[in-house]
């Protein structure tokens, strides 16, 4: 049976987590892997309904995502998390519960995020209309040693995709023939 692992995307809103997660999932499925994506917005609607955006609620949300990813990975699934996960200590806590964990930091400066903000969330947050917003009025703590940093402001989606697939191959989590170790 193929061994699963957790692929954990972190970064601020609009940095490209979901876009890249979906592309990678499609490629991994093409290579005959079992894959599940836990997208931050979908998790909040289903698994974490009722949680707010306080630090405690955000931590609970990330712990829940981490728990489900761990269950999936233990059962041979590649679990992909695409959630902001702003606090380093909780990301590190989640990492410690996993045997195979790859953290991908989607790095993008605030000015670029504001520029590409299709939902208008940054505009509202900067105007004070959203009181607790990651990267504006609430902190985003960059990972100290992720397995991969994607510069989503300067790399094309294709470049980022190829970089990530190459990193997973270099870590021996997938092979060029698509077999998971």
C-alpha positions as CSV (number, residue, x, y, z in Angstrom):
1,X,0.0,0.0,0.0
2,X,1.2,3.5,-0.8
3,X,2.2,5.5,2.3
4,X,0.4,8.7,2.8
5,X,1.7,12.0,3.9
6,X,0.5,15.5,4.7
7,X,1.2,18.4,2.4
8,X,0.5,21.5,4.4
9,X,0.2,24.8,2.5
10,X,0.4,27.9,4.7
11,X,0.4,31.6,3.8
12,X,-1.8,34.6,3.9
13,X,-5.2,35.0,2.1
14,X,-4.7,35.2,-1.6
15,X,-1.2,33.8,-1.7
16,X,-2.2,30.9,-4.0
17,X,-2.6,28.0,-1.5
18,X,-5.8,26.6,-3.0
19,X,-4.7,27.1,-6.6
20,X,-1.5,25.2,-6.1
21,X,-3.1,22.6,-3.9
22,X,-5.7,21.8,-6.6
23,X,-3.0,21.5,-9.3
24,X,-0.8,19.3,-7.2
25,X,-3.8,17.1,-6.3
26,X,-4.8,16.7,-9.9
27,X,-1.2,15.6,-10.8
28,X,-1.0,13.2,-7.9
29,X,-4.3,11.6,-8.9
30,X,-3.0,11.3,-12.4
31,X,-0.1,9.4,-10.9
32,X,-2.7,7.1,-9.2
33,X,-2.4,8.4,-5.7
34,X,-5.3,8.7,-3.3
35,X,-5.6,12.4,-2.4
36,X,-7.9,14.6,-0.3
37,X,-7.8,18.4,0.0
38,X,-8.9,20.1,3.2
39,X,-9.4,23.7,2.0
40,X,-9.6,26.3,4.7
41,X,-12.9,27.8,3.5
42,X,-14.6,24.5,3.1
43,X,-13.4,23.2,6.5
44,X,-14.8,26.4,8.2
45,X,-18.2,25.7,6.5
46,X,-18.3,22.0,7.5
47,X,-15.8,20.8,10.1
48,X,-15.3,24.0,12.0
49,X,-18.7,25.7,11.7
50,X,-19.4,28.0,14.6
51,X,-15.7,28.9,15.2
52,X,-14.8,32.5,15.0
53,X,-11.5,34.2,14.3
54,X,-10.0,34.6,17.8
55,X,-6.6,33.0,18.3
56,X,-8.2,30.2,20.3
57,X,-10.7,29.4,17.5
58,X,-8.1,29.6,14.8
59,X,-5.9,27.2,16.8
60,X,-8.8,24.8,17.2
61,X,-9.6,25.0,13.5
62,X,-5.9,24.2,12.6
63,X,-5.8,21.3,15.1
64,X,-8.9,19.8,13.6
65,X,-7.5,20.0,10.1
66,X,-4.2,18.5,11.3
67,X,-6.1,15.7,13.0
68,X,-8.0,14.8,9.9
69,X,-4.9,15.1,7.7
70,X,-3.1,12.7,10.1
71,X,-6.0,10.1,9.9
72,X,-5.9,10.3,6.1
73,X,-2.1,10.0,5.9
74,X,-2.0,7.1,8.3
75,X,-4.4,5.3,5.9
76,X,-2.4,5.8,2.8
77,X,-3.9,9.0,1.5
78,X,-2.0,12.2,0.6
79,X,-3.7,14.8,2.7
80,X,-3.4,18.3,1.4
81,X,-4.2,21.2,3.8
82,X,-4.7,24.7,2.2
83,X,-5.5,26.9,5.2
84,X,-3.9,30.2,6.3
85,X,-2.7,28.6,9.6
86,X,-1.2,31.9,10.8
87,X,0.4,30.8,14.1
88,X,3.7,29.0,14.0
89,X,3.3,27.1,17.3
90,X,0.1,25.4,16.2
91,X,1.6,24.5,12.8
92,X,4.6,23.0,14.6
93,X,2.3,21.2,17.0
94,X,0.4,19.7,14.1
95,X,3.7,18.7,12.4
96,X,4.8,16.9,15.5
97,X,1.8,14.6,15.3
98,X,2.6,13.5,11.7
99,X,5.2,11.0,10.6
100,X,5.4,12.4,7.1
101,X,4.8,16.1,6.8
102,X,5.7,18.7,4.1
103,X,5.2,22.3,4.9
104,X,4.9,24.7,1.9
105,X,5.1,28.4,2.6
106,X,3.3,30.4,0.0
107,X,5.1,33.7,0.5
108,X,3.7,36.9,-1.0
109,X,4.2,40.5,0.2
110,X,1.1,42.4,1.5
111,X,1.1,44.9,-1.4
112,X,0.8,42.1,-4.0
113,X,-1.9,40.4,-2.0
114,X,-3.9,43.7,-1.8
115,X,-3.3,44.1,-5.6
116,X,-4.7,40.7,-6.5
117,X,-7.5,40.7,-3.9
118,X,-10.6,39.6,-5.9
119,X,-12.8,39.4,-2.8
120,X,-12.0,42.9,-1.5
121,X,-11.1,41.5,1.9
122,X,-7.8,43.4,2.3
123,X,-9.4,46.6,1.3
124,X,-12.1,46.1,4.0
125,X,-9.4,45.0,6.6
126,X,-7.2,48.0,5.9
127,X,-10.3,50.2,6.3
128,X,-11.0,48.6,9.6
129,X,-14.2,47.0,8.4
130,X,-12.8,43.5,9.2
131,X,-11.5,43.7,12.8
132,X,-9.3,40.6,12.9
133,X,-7.6,39.9,9.6
134,X,-4.4,37.9,9.2
135,X,-1.5,40.1,8.0
136,X,-3.3,43.3,8.6
137,X,-4.7,43.5,12.2
138,X,-3.7,40.0,13.3
139,X,-0.3,38.4,12.8
140,X,0.9,35.9,10.3
141,X,4.0,34.1,11.6
142,X,6.2,32.8,8.8
143,X,7.5,29.2,9.1
144,X,11.1,29.0,10.3
145,X,12.1,25.9,8.2
146,X,9.4,24.8,5.7
147,X,10.4,22.1,3.3
148,X,9.6,24.6,0.5
149,X,9.0,28.3,0.0
150,X,7.0,29.4,-3.0
151,X,7.4,33.0,-4.0
152,X,3.9,33.4,-5.4
153,X,4.5,37.1,-6.3
154,X,7.4,36.3,-8.6
155,X,6.9,32.7,-9.7
156,X,4.4,31.6,-12.3
157,X,1.9,29.0,-11.1
158,X,3.6,26.5,-13.5
159,X,7.0,27.3,-12.0
160,X,5.6,26.8,-8.4
161,X,3.9,23.6,-9.4
162,X,7.1,22.1,-11.0
163,X,9.1,23.3,-8.0
164,X,6.8,21.5,-5.6
165,X,6.5,18.3,-7.6
166,X,10.4,18.2,-7.8
167,X,10.6,18.8,-4.0
168,X,8.2,15.9,-3.3
169,X,10.3,13.7,-5.6
170,X,13.6,14.8,-3.9
171,X,12.1,14.0,-0.5
172,X,11.2,10.5,-1.9
173,X,7.5,11.0,-1.1
174,X,6.7,10.5,-4.8
175,X,8.8,9.2,-7.7
176,X,8.9,10.3,-11.3
177,X,7.0,7.2,-12.0
178,X,4.4,8.3,-9.5
179,X,5.0,5.6,-6.8
180,X,4.9,6.7,-3.2
181,X,7.4,5.3,-0.9
